[in-house]
């Protein structure tokens, strides 16, 4: 019986932190999905086009463009600093 209690305790200690992180990302709302679709369409994806066997490729290309745009937006922060800086006054 003592072994069973120890096993339940160890299992609980291991599973509780895992369950705490299980729901970190909630489901997307309809507005978020629509915004993602609009962003993909601006990158060149057309979901209503007659796909001749390359629909996944078209989606992958548009997703790559969106990923590149987001990477560039995250890399650029603030204005370019040209000139000199004076401190000490």
C-alpha positions as CSV (number, residue, x, y, z in Angstrom):
1,X,0.0,0.0,0.0
2,X,2.9,2.3,0.8
3,X,4.4,1.7,-2.6
4,X,1.1,2.6,-4.3
5,X,0.9,5.9,-2.4
6,X,4.5,6.8,-3.4
7,X,3.7,5.9,-7.1
8,X,0.6,8.1,-7.1
9,X,2.6,11.0,-5.5
10,X,5.4,10.7,-8.0
11,X,3.0,10.5,-10.9
12,X,1.1,13.6,-9.6
13,X,4.4,15.5,-9.2
14,X,5.4,14.7,-12.8
15,X,2.0,15.4,-14.4
16,X,0.9,18.6,-12.7
17,X,3.6,20.8,-14.3
18,X,2.9,19.1,-17.7
19,X,-0.8,19.9,-17.4
20,X,-0.1,23.5,-16.5
21,X,1.6,24.0,-19.9
22,X,-0.9,22.0,-21.9
23,X,-3.3,24.9,-22.6
24,X,-0.8,27.7,-23.3
25,X,-2.3,28.4,-26.8
26,X,-6.0,28.8,-26.9
27,X,-8.1,28.3,-30.1
28,X,-8.0,31.0,-32.7
29,X,-11.0,33.3,-33.0
30,X,-12.9,33.8,-36.2
31,X,-11.4,37.3,-36.6
32,X,-7.8,36.0,-36.1
33,X,-8.4,33.3,-38.8
34,X,-9.9,35.9,-41.2
35,X,-6.9,38.2,-40.6
36,X,-4.5,35.4,-41.4
37,X,-6.3,34.6,-44.6
38,X,-6.3,38.2,-45.7
39,X,-2.6,38.4,-44.9
40,X,-2.0,35.3,-47.0
41,X,-4.1,36.7,-49.9
42,X,-2.0,39.9,-49.9
43,X,1.1,37.7,-50.1
44,X,-0.2,36.1,-53.3
45,X,-2.4,33.2,-52.2
46,X,-5.8,32.8,-53.9
47,X,-8.0,30.1,-52.2
48,X,-10.7,30.2,-54.9
49,X,-8.3,29.8,-57.8
50,X,-8.6,26.7,-59.9
51,X,-5.6,24.7,-58.6
52,X,-4.0,22.5,-61.1
53,X,-2.3,20.3,-58.5
54,X,-0.1,23.0,-56.9
55,X,-2.4,24.5,-54.3
56,X,-0.1,23.4,-51.4
57,X,2.8,25.0,-53.2
58,X,0.9,28.3,-53.6
59,X,0.0,28.3,-49.9
60,X,3.6,27.5,-48.9
61,X,5.0,30.4,-51.1
62,X,2.5,32.8,-49.6
63,X,3.3,31.6,-46.1
64,X,7.0,32.1,-46.8
65,X,6.3,35.7,-47.9
66,X,4.3,36.3,-44.7
67,X,7.0,34.8,-42.5
68,X,9.7,37.0,-44.2
69,X,7.6,40.1,-43.8
70,X,7.1,39.3,-40.1
71,X,10.8,38.6,-39.6
72,X,11.7,41.9,-41.2
73,X,9.1,43.7,-39.1
74,X,10.5,42.2,-35.9
75,X,14.1,42.9,-36.9
76,X,13.6,46.6,-37.6
77,X,13.1,48.6,-34.4
78,X,13.1,52.3,-34.2
79,X,14.5,54.9,-36.6
80,X,17.9,54.9,-38.1
81,X,20.3,56.9,-36.0
82,X,22.5,59.2,-38.0
83,X,24.7,61.9,-36.5
84,X,26.4,62.4,-33.2
85,X,25.4,62.0,-29.6
86,X,26.5,64.4,-26.8
87,X,26.2,63.4,-23.2
88,X,27.4,64.8,-20.0
89,X,25.5,68.1,-19.7
